[in-house]
Amino acid sequence: MMALAGDGAEEGLWLRAERQTAGRGRLGRDWVSASGNLYASTLVRLRAGDPPPATLAFVAAVALDEVVSAYADPSVLILKWPNDLLLGGAKLSGILLERTHEVVVIGIGVNLADHPHDLGRPVTSLATAGYGAPDPALFLADLADAFARWLAAWRLGLQAILARWQARAHPRGTALSVHLPGLGRHEGLFAGLDADGALRLRLAGGAEEVIHAGDVFLV
């Protein structure tokens, strides 16, 4: 997708892989992916006046939550900052943003038929949770439509996107543990988002810490 972006590919293009043998996760982690799940990427061409590019993670998250809610009980789906979707408390998907010049490539993986094991945290798939595995191509068609609608809303401002995200996320007061690269683990209570989508963590003494990047775990 990065190569196509450099060749002038238009916004709205999606690429889907049947499987991955050299995928990349957050922080450069290797990722091997079997067939039956969704592995797809799209691109956004940044325009003057767009919100901060990093907030496209929220666009992808709310679009994905909307689509998965058509297959699974929405009451057991929770968004976790900044862009994880949990099903019954276990991770169902992953979203990764990469930028080159004025193009942001958004990669989305969703465990439809299967899920990785031995990751040190709960992970699940739609099939494992008893909802069946939708066809990845059909799932992507719905996701592309939802993403386009939320992207249009994002270009009007962050307010609607962040409001939707917080409505579908763990509630305020949820205990969180945040691992900050090079700074160790910080624990506190979820205190909402600030205006640009950063996580607000209320510490034990009552002070709030604003976090722009880190691995977040529900306690």
C-alpha positions, 0 to 999 in steps of 0.5 A: 500500500505504501508503494501504491501511495507513492504511485498516486493511488487514490484515497478509498483504495483497500488491499486485502491479504488472504494471509500474512507471513511477514506482517508487522504489529505495533512497535515493529513486532512480527506477525504471522497470520493464517487464512480466514481472518481479515488483513486489510489496509487503506490509505488517507491523503491528508488535506489542509485543515484535517484533524491530527493524523494520529486520530485516524486511529479513532476513525478506524476503531469506531468504524470497526466497532460498528461493523462487528456489532452487526455480527456480535452482541454489542453489549460485550464489545468494548473499545480500548484506547486508542484503537483496540476492540475487545470482545468479552474482554479479549482482544479481537482486532488490531489497528496500525497507522503508518505515515509517509509524507501526506499519506497515512496507511491504516492497517486493520486485522480482525480475528474472524475465524481464528486467533493467535495464542500464547500472547500473554493476554486474552485474545479471541475471534468471532468464531471462538466466541460463538458468532461464526466467521463471516467471509473476509471479503464481505466483512471488508465491504461493510468496513470500507463503507463504515470507514468512509462515513466516519472519515467524512465525519472526522474531516468536520472535526474530532468531536463526533468521533471522540464522542462515539469512541467514548460511548463505546469504550470502557467507562470512566473510572475503569482501572487501567495499567499503561506501559510507557516505553522507557518509563515503566508501568503507570496505573490509574483510572480512566478519566476520559480523553482530552481534545486531541484524543490523548488518554487522561489517567487519574493517578492515586493522588488525584493528579491526571496524567495525559498519555499520547502513546503507550500499551494500555491494559484493563486491570 
